[in-house]
Amino acid sequence: MTPLVKICGLSTPETLDAALEAGADMIGLVRFPRSPRHVELEAGAALSNRARGRAMVVALVVDADDGELEGVVGAWRPDLLQLHGRETPQRVAAIRARFGVPVMKAVGIAGPEDVERLRTYAPVADRLLVDAKPPARPDALPGGNGLSFDWRLVAGLDPGPPLMLSGGLDPANVGEALRLTRLSAVDVSSGVEHKPGEKDPARIAAFVRAARQAAEQL
C-alpha cells in the first residue's frame, strides 16, 4: 500500500510548489506564533488556495480557542484540522462538531502509557498522529523538534482511525520507519529543512521518493 505523505510547516509558494511537484498527498500550514513555521492568516489563505485540488490542506493549531479556529477555518478552508496541543478528547469532539471539519489529533509518544492515551482519542478523531513527546523544557515546541521515538511502540498499531507517523523523520530513515511500523501515512517537517522554518526543495523531493520506494518493498 502506498503511504500518504504529508509535508508540514510550509510557508512559501516556492516550497509549497516543491511539495506538490514531488507528489505530497497533504501539505501542512502551521498557525502557532511560537513556531518558526507560523504563517499569518492571509499568507496561509494564499498557500491553501494554491494547493487546493492538488493535495489535502491541513491546518495545524495548538490549543486554539474557538475564535482562533473560526479565523483559520474561514481563511484557509482546510480539508483537515490538526490539533497538536493538549486538547482533551472532549475538546476534540467539540471542535469537530462545531466546525464541521475532519480532525487529526496528535499525541506525543514516549512509552506504552502514551499509546494507551492515544486510544482515548479514537472515538472522536478522524485521524491520529503519533509524534515524539516534546522534551521537558520551556522552549520546546509541541512538535517539529526533530526528535524521534521508539517506533516499535506503534508497530502494526490499529487504534481505529488511520494513524500517521511523525517525529524525527527524514529522507534517510523514512523507509526504515515504514518497514518497521507498517503504518499508512508519514509526516515530516524539520527533516526536510535547511534550518528551522526554511524548507529544502531537494530534501522534500528525496523524502517523498524514499517513502514511495519503501512502499514498493513492503
Secondary structure by P-SEA (a helix, b strand, c coil): cbbbbbbcccccaaaaaaaaaacccbbbbbccccccccccaaaaaaaaaaacccbbbbbbbccccaaaaaaaaaaccccbbbbcccccaaaaaaaaaaccbbbbbbbbbccaaaaaaaaaacccccbbbbcccccccccccccccccccccccccccccccbbbbbcccccccaaaaaaaacccccccccccccccccccaaaaaaaaaaaaaaaaac
